[in-house]
Amino acid sequence: MELPSKRNTVSLAGFILAILGAVLFSTKAIIVKTAFRDVHTDALSLLAMRMICSLPFYMAAAFFASNKKDNVALTNRQWLSVAILGMFGYYISSLLDFVGLQYISAGLERLILFLYPSFVLLINAAVFKEKISGIQKLALLLTYAGVALAYYGELHIDTSNPHFFIGSILIFTCAITYALYIVGSGKMIPVVGATKFTAYTMLAATMGVLLHFLLKGNYQEVSVNSSFWHYGLLLAIVATVIPSFFISNALKKIGSNNLAIISGIGPVSTIIQAHFFLGEKIFAEQIAGTLLVVAGVLLTGWKSRDVAL
């Protein structure tokens, strides 16, 4: 009787980490939109500040993880995989996301970004032959019905925005690249370890972002405006460092498919925060869509064999 109890504890811990990570990650869009409004910066400069402020934390994590007694040296192929995943997950995806947020609302951004679970499930099924369970299908049906309903409502509210579809396409592409990161993470973390993997993928992404900024960035604007650093620290600590470690450990405990579905709480959190901090409207379709998303998340946690409560 002891063994099942232990499994339930581990699964519950993964479920809680996934929820907390998703909520903290959802603050990113609010911080980014606030920075665009108050500082009038560009996406690349803000992303560079986020990565610079995150860098010391991930350097420290990489140092301690690599100096553990049970540390296993990575092969050249594993180093390459970590670097590529870091570029997809926190450089390309983040840049697409930040640029897209210049054109659409924070609530809509998070709803479109939530499409990434479908790509995760499809990639796992097509490449790794993982079966999509009936519970996962039902949960996805509920959550995506909610996303579609809310998107329909927003489409009729934001009719004057000439960049509405451009922003939507950028965030949609971001969802694809982030799905690739999630799938790869699910395969690499059990081998590399959650902390070490997260630290090195973030370091790889930071190198990509900073190289991009060195080539195309606005140095003068960053150097004379102290507000950049305030927003950079918020993005780094609250919306990047802490949730990235939460998500990586959740991946190890409950798997990428279940994490993708449970993370559906993210759009709900963003919509609520966007209403109170950015003044974005909450409308009937959004409320109904949010309820469907929550139902899908709760169904996953209650019924899924992988997330035992």
N, C-alpha and C positions, 0 to 999 in steps of 0.2 A: 504493500500500500504506500510505501514511502516514495517509490520511483515516479508514479503518476503525479504526486503532489509536487515533486521537484520540477517536473516538466511544466506543470501549470504555472509555477512561480516564474520560471524562465520566460515562458510565453507571455505572461502578463507583463513582465518587465519590458519585453520588446514592444508590446502594444503601447505601454505608457510612453516609452521613449519615442515611438513613432508619432504619437499625438503631440507631445511637447515639441519635438523637432519641427513638425509641420506648422504648428502655431507660431513658433519663433521665426521660421523661414517666411511666414506670411507677413511679418512686420517689414520685410525688405521693401515691398512695393510702396508701403506707406512712407517709409523714410526716403526712398528715391523720389517719389512724387513731391514730397515736402521740400527736398533739396532743389528740385527743378523750379519749384515755385519761389523759394526764398533766395536762392543763390544764383539762379539763372545760368546754371552750368550745362555742360554737354555730357553725354552718356559715358564717353571714354574717360574723361577726367574723373568723374564720380566713381567709376569702376576702378580706376587706378588707385584712388584714395582708399577704397574698400580693401583692395588687395595689399597695399602698403601697410595699412593698420593691422591687417590680419597676419602679416608675415612673421612678426616675432613669436606669436603663439604657435604657429605651425613649425617654425624652426625649432622651438623648444620641444614640441611634441615629437618631431622627427628625431631629435638628439636622444631623448630619453627612451623612445621605442627601439631605436637602433642599438642602444647600449644595454638592453636587458639581457640577462643570462640566456634566456630561451630564444633570443633573436636568431632568425634564419636569414642568411644573406640571399638577396634576390639574384636571380639569373638575369642575363642581358635581355632575354625576352620578357621577363616580368617587369623589369625597369621600363622597357618600351611600352608595355601595356599600361602601366601606372601613368606614364607621361601622357599617352594618348587619351586615356580616360579623364585625366585632369584637364586637358585642353578642351575636351568636349563638355565636361560637366560644369566647369567654373570659369572658363574663358569664353569659348564660342557661345555657349548657352547664356551666360551672364550678359555678354555684350548685346546679343540679340534681344534679351529681355529688357535691358536698360534703354536701348534705342526704342523698342516698342512702347515702353511706358511713357515716352514723350508724346505719343499720339493717342493713346486710349486710357481709360480709367483704370485705377488700381483693381477695382472689383472685377472688371472684364478681363484684365490681364491674368488674374489668378484663375478665373474660370477656364480660359483657353488653355493655360498652362496645365490645368488638371487633365487635359486629354492625354498626357504622357502615359498614364497607366495602360491605355489600350495598346500603345506601341510596345510597352514593356511585355505585356502578355503575348502579343503577336510575335515579337522577337524571340521570346523564350520558347514559344510553341514551335515556331518555324526552324530556329537554329538549334535549340537544345532539346526539342521534342518533349517539352514539359506539358502535361495535360492541364487544361483550364477546367477547374472544377465547376460543378453546377452552382455552388454558392457564389463563386467568383463571377460567373456569368450573370446571375441574378443581381448581385451587388453592382456590377458595372452597368447593367441595364437601368437600375434606379439612379445611379449617380450621373450617367451621361444624359439621361432624360432630363435630370435637373439642370445640368449644364446647358443643354440645348434650349430649354425653356427660358432660363435667365438670359442667355445670349440673345434670344429673339426679342425679349423685352428691352434690352439695352440698345439693340439695333434701331428700335423705334424712338428711343429717347435721344440718342446722340446723332441725329440725322444731319446736323450742321457741320459735323467734323469731316473735313475733306480727306483726312489721313486715316480714317477709321479702318478701312480694309488693309492699308499698308501696315498699320500697327498690329492688326489681327494676324496677318501673314507672318510678321516677324516673330510674334509670340508663338504661333503655331510651329514654326521652324525650331524655335527654342525648345518646345516640348519634345520634338523628335530627337534633338541632340542630347537633351537631358535623359530621355529614355535609354539611349545608348549607354550613358554613364551609369544609370541605375542597374541595367542588365550586367554590364561589366563588373560593377561593384559587387553584385551578388556572387559572382564567380571568383573574384580576386580576394575578397575580404577573408573567407575561410582559410586561405593559403597564406596571405600576407599578415593578417591581423587588422582589426578595425582602426586602431589609433595610427599605426604606421601607414596604412593605406591612405587614410584621410589626410595625414600630414603631407605625404609626398605628392598626392594628386593636387593638393592646394598649392604646394610649392611649384609644381610644374605649371599650373594655371597662372600663378603669379608671374612667372618668368615670361609667359606669353603676353599677358596684359601689359607688363612694364615695357617689354620690347615694342609693342604696338604704340604705347604712349610715348616712348622715346622718339619714334618715327613720326607720329601724327598728333601728339598731345599739345595742349595749350599750357606751356610752363608758366607763363607770366600770370595767368588768371589764378592758377593754383597757389603760387607763391605769395600773392598779395592778399588772399582771402582766407582768413582763419576759420571761417565757417565750414570750409571744405573738410577740415580736420575733425570738426565736431560730427559732421555727418559720416565721415569716414570711420570714426571710432564706433558710432552706433551701428553702422552696417557691418563692421568687422566683428564686434563682440556679440551683439544681440541677434543679428540676422545672418551671421556666417559661422563664426567659430563654434559657439555653443551648439546650435542646431546641427551643424555638419557632423560633429562627434555623436550626437544623439542618433541621427539618422544612420550613420555607419554601424553603430552598435545594434540598432534595431534591425538592420539588414541581416546581421549575423544571427539574430535570435528568431526572426519570423519569416525571412525570405523576401525577395524583391517583389513577387506578385502581391503578397499580402500587404507589404509596406506601401506599394503603389495605391492600393485601394483605401487603406486606412488613412493615408495622407489626404484624402478627400476633405478632411476637416479644414485644410488650409484655405480653400476658397471661402468657406463660411467665416473663418476668422478675418480674412482680408476684407470681405464685404462689410462686416460690422465695424472694423477699425476705420475703413475708408469713409463710412458714414459719419463717425464721430470726429475724426481728425482732419478729413479732407472735405467734408460737406457733400459727399457723393450721395445721390438719392437712392433710397431703397424702395423698389416698386413691387407690384403684386407678383409679376412673373419671377422676379428675383427671390422673393420670399418662398414661393411654391417650389422653385428650383432648389433652393437651399434645404428645404425640408426633405426633398428627395435625396439629396446628397447625404444628409445626416442619416437618413434611413439606410442607405447603402453601407455607410461606414459602420453603423451599429449592427447591422446584419452580419457583416464580416466578422466583427469582434465576438458576436454571440454564437454564431453557428460554425464558423470555420474550424476545421480540425487543427489548423496550424496555429491559431490564436486561441488557446484554451483559457477561458476565464473561470 
